[in-house]
């Protein structure tokens, strides 16, 4: 029974520490900075060679 209580306390400590670190780390959605996005489309870089299967 003591081992189960210790494991539950350890799991709770880990959960709380994870939540604290996620908030401290700045885990949130960041808007795209469109001035840093390339003007070209990635399809322009594709090669036009035939594919053989």
PyMOL commands that set and color helices and strands:
alter all, ss='L'
color gray80, all
select helices_A, chain A and resi 2-25+34-36+42-45
alter helices_A, ss='H'
color red, helices_A
deselect
rebuild
show_as cartoon
